[in-house]
Amino acid sequence: MPLLCLRQFHLLGLLPWLMVLPLLLTPRRASAVTPIPALPTPARFPTADTDPQPVTYSGIVLKVENGQVLRVRIGNQERRVRLACVQAPRPAQEPWSWQASEALQRSVPLGSPVEIDLRARDVFGRLVAVVRLNGRDVASPSLRQGVLFAYDGYLGQCGDLAYPRLEGEARQWKRGVWSVEGGIERPWNLLARQASVEEP
């Protein structure tokens, strides 16, 4: 009789379920997973209906890595923050790469308290954000000086920023990267041409 029952289950296509059923019904033990540390609670949480503003964190600048990346302490964590909607010249593009780093260091001296308006997180573990010091966007002076490019090709979400206008001023007055006719090679084109795996 048991053999007949199994045969009936097999004919009905239920035999695989019968074999899996004990596994589904067996209580599972919780696995020991180390949680990824979370950022501190942000100053505000956006919702689609009521608050279109980005989530904001407060932090202290620890280091300027280059013309577009800062190291910032947020709570008790050290995080890398990539400035949103801009692109600095690549290290090979001297002296412009150095000029971009210097300009950002002047905008946000080490130890500065900053507000970080989060736009996204990238695959390199960086926060992609608009960074403000005393309410002023730290990327704006660099764009005016012509040491950064306005660039919405990296994770986008740039429509609310005046970066193209600031870049236009630098281009008009031939400042920084625009001192060369037509501007220097765009960093994103350089990365693509070299098939680079560097952080953009």
C-alpha positions as a printed NumPy array, in Angstrom:
array([[  0.   ,   0.   ,   0.   ],
       [  2.719,   2.584,   0.817],
       [  4.384,   1.776,  -2.529],
       [  1.078,   2.345,  -4.294],
       [  0.674,   5.723,  -2.579],
       [  4.146,   6.821,  -3.624],
       [  3.421,   5.727,  -7.18 ],
       [  0.204,   7.779,  -7.191],
       [  2.114,  10.827,  -5.882],
       [  4.74 ,  10.306,  -8.593],
       [  2.105,  10.099, -11.334],
       [  0.493,  13.269, -10.084],
       [  3.869,  15.071, -10.077],
       [  3.782,  15.535,  -6.321],
       [  6.654,  13.237,  -5.367],
       [  9.291,  16.041,  -5.432],
       [  7.121,  18.075,  -3.045],
       [  6.784,  15.096,  -0.731],
       [ 10.584,  14.838,  -0.554],
       [ 11.041,  18.57 ,   0.158],
       [  8.179,  18.909,   2.648],
       [ 10.167,  17.701,   5.71 ],
       [ 12.858,  20.293,   4.947],
       [ 10.277,  23.064,   4.778],
       [  8.669,  22.045,   8.048],
       [ 11.94 ,  21.674,  10.003],
       [ 12.617,  24.755,  12.175],
       [ 15.726,  26.647,  11.016],
       [ 18.381,  27.928,  13.364],
       [ 19.38 ,  31.548,  13.008],
       [ 22.755,  31.83 ,  11.32 ],
       [ 25.476,  33.937,  12.889],
       [ 25.708,  36.814,  10.418],
       [ 27.738,  39.876,  11.254],
       [ 25.571,  42.891,  10.397],
       [ 26.988,  45.689,   8.261],
       [ 27.265,  48.793,  10.45 ],
       [ 24.588,  51.348,   9.644],
       [ 25.072,  55.072,   9.365],
       [ 23.736,  57.214,  12.183],
       [ 20.13 ,  58.333,  11.95 ],
       [ 19.931,  61.087,   9.324],
       [ 18.614,  64.532,  10.042],
       [ 15.55 ,  63.866,   7.886],
       [ 13.96 ,  61.014,   6.   ],
       [ 12.511,  61.742,   2.554],
       [  9.197,  60.334,   1.437],
       [  7.856,  60.379,  -2.103],
       [  4.723,  62.282,  -1.07 ],
       [  5.899,  64.837,   1.447],
       [  9.635,  65.538,   1.308],
       [ 11.589,  65.394,  -1.974],
       [ 14.802,  66.567,  -0.286],
       [ 17.714,  64.149,   0.04 ],
       [ 18.647,  62.498,   3.313],
       [ 21.187,  64.655,   5.144],
       [ 24.045,  63.608,   7.426],
       [ 26.381,  65.787,   9.461],
       [ 30.092,  65.025,   9.38 ],
       [ 33.634,  66.276,   9.928],
       [ 36.114,  66.427,   7.041],
       [ 39.154,  64.232,   7.703],
       [ 40.9  ,  64.309,   4.323],
       [ 40.62 ,  65.541,   0.745],
       [ 41.578,  62.564,  -1.445],
       [ 41.305,  64.383,  -4.768],
       [ 39.188,  67.033,  -6.454],
       [ 35.957,  65.086,  -5.979],
       [ 36.375,  62.702,  -3.001],
       [ 36.469,  63.503,   0.72 ],
       [ 36.96 ,  61.343,   3.788],
       [ 34.403,  62.335,   6.391],
       [ 33.595,  61.165,   9.914],
       [ 29.856,  60.577,  10.263],
       [ 29.053,  59.621,  13.84 ],
       [ 31.753,  57.087,  14.725],
       [ 32.345,  55.958,  11.138],
       [ 34.821,  57.149,   8.535],
       [ 33.173,  57.303,   5.113],
       [ 34.326,  58.275,   1.64 ],
       [ 32.094,  60.872,   0.004],
       [ 32.155,  61.501,  -3.74 ],
       [ 30.829,  64.895,  -4.785],
       [ 27.671,  64.392,  -6.835],
       [ 27.221,  65.687, -10.377],
       [ 30.84 ,  66.741, -10.986],
       [ 33.963,  65.092, -12.376],
       [ 37.515,  66.097, -11.517],
       [ 40.391,  65.656, -13.959],
       [ 42.112,  62.272, -13.661],
       [ 45.533,  61.942, -11.939],
       [ 47.222,  61.74 , -15.357],
       [ 45.73 ,  65.117, -16.33 ],
       [ 48.215,  67.39 , -14.578],
       [ 48.31 ,  70.168, -13.555],
       [ 44.489,  70.218, -13.589],
       [ 44.089,  67.222, -11.276],
       [ 46.297,  68.89 ,  -8.667],
       [ 44.438,  72.198,  -9.088],
       [ 41.105,  70.46 ,  -8.436],
       [ 42.437,  68.908,  -5.217],
       [ 43.831,  72.24 ,  -4.044],
       [ 40.565,  74.046,  -4.771],
       [ 38.543,  71.487,  -2.79 ],
       [ 40.992,  71.738,   0.138],
       [ 40.461,  75.503,   0.181],
       [ 36.671,  75.022,   0.123],
       [ 36.637,  72.457,   2.964],
       [ 39.66 ,  72.691,   5.279],
       [ 40.363,  69.622,   7.405],
       [ 38.159,  69.524,  10.499],
       [ 35.336,  71.424,   8.817],
       [ 31.803,  70.454,   9.895],
       [ 29.804,  69.674,   6.744],
       [ 26.279,  68.669,   5.766],
       [ 26.095,  65.73 ,   3.358],
       [ 22.957,  65.619,   1.18 ],
       [ 22.954,  62.009,   0.047],
       [ 22.016,  61.359,  -3.59 ],
       [ 23.147,  57.718,  -3.917],
       [ 25.687,  55.087,  -2.88 ],
       [ 27.996,  53.735,  -5.555],
       [ 29.524,  50.295,  -6.132],
       [ 32.79 ,  51.479,  -4.562],
       [ 31.081,  51.978,  -1.2  ],
       [ 31.162,  55.763,  -1.454],
       [ 28.341,  58.096,  -0.523],
       [ 27.52 ,  60.245,  -3.562],
       [ 26.36 ,  63.569,  -2.198],
       [ 26.171,  67.32 ,  -2.404],
       [ 28.41 ,  68.563,   0.419],
       [ 27.785,  71.914,   2.105],
       [ 29.877,  73.963,   4.513],
       [ 27.959,  76.712,   6.347],
       [ 25.11 ,  76.187,   3.872],
       [ 27.33 ,  76.705,   0.804],
       [ 27.907,  73.963,  -1.77 ],
       [ 31.624,  73.114,  -1.717],
       [ 31.714,  72.12 ,  -5.416],
       [ 30.489,  75.492,  -6.682],
       [ 33.783,  77.424,  -6.259],
       [ 35.686,  74.672,  -8.076],
       [ 33.246,  74.815, -10.979],
       [ 33.568,  78.612, -11.151],
       [ 37.362,  78.3  , -11.169],
       [ 37.186,  75.77 , -13.992],
       [ 38.881,  72.932, -12.095],
       [ 35.848,  70.587, -12.173],
       [ 33.459,  69.515, -14.904],
       [ 29.696,  69.49 , -14.395],
       [ 28.778,  65.854, -15.026],
       [ 25.401,  64.188, -14.643],
       [ 26.536,  60.906, -16.2  ],
       [ 27.507,  59.421, -12.834],
       [ 24.285,  58.3  , -11.121],
       [ 22.409,  61.401, -12.315],
       [ 19.943,  63.262, -10.044],
       [ 21.471,  66.605, -10.941],
       [ 18.567,  68.608, -12.337],
       [ 18.203,  70.8  ,  -9.232],
       [ 21.818,  72.029,  -9.279],
       [ 23.24 ,  75.087, -11.061],
       [ 26.47 ,  73.31 , -12.027],
       [ 26.148,  73.698, -15.84 ],
       [ 25.709,  77.468, -15.421],
       [ 28.794,  77.701, -13.181],
       [ 30.796,  75.635, -15.655],
       [ 29.58 ,  77.962, -18.415],
       [ 31.061,  80.949, -16.579],
       [ 34.45 ,  79.229, -16.314],
       [ 34.313,  78.262, -19.984],
       [ 33.444,  81.813, -21.018],
       [ 36.405,  83.256, -19.082],
       [ 38.74 ,  80.389, -20.098],
       [ 39.564,  79.4  , -16.545],
       [ 41.282,  76.19 , -15.464],
       [ 40.504,  73.248, -17.751],
       [ 38.945,  75.711, -20.202],
       [ 42.215,  77.607, -20.707],
       [ 42.881,  75.005, -23.418],
       [ 40.806,  75.523, -26.584],
       [ 37.607,  73.503, -26.137],
       [ 38.734,  72.352, -22.699],
       [ 40.97 ,  69.413, -21.826],
       [ 39.925,  65.869, -22.67 ],
       [ 36.882,  65.   , -20.609],
       [ 37.844,  62.653, -17.756],
       [ 34.959,  60.27 , -18.51 ],
       [ 36.164,  59.954, -22.112],
       [ 39.692,  59.281, -20.868],
       [ 38.403,  56.509, -18.579],
       [ 36.388,  54.957, -21.401],
       [ 39.291,  55.154, -23.875],
       [ 41.662,  53.487, -21.452],
       [ 39.028,  50.915, -20.413],
       [ 40.024,  51.848, -16.874],
       [ 38.71 ,  50.096, -13.79 ],
       [ 39.57 ,  53.092, -11.608],
       [ 36.885,  54.801,  -9.585],
       [ 35.146,  57.423, -11.7  ]])
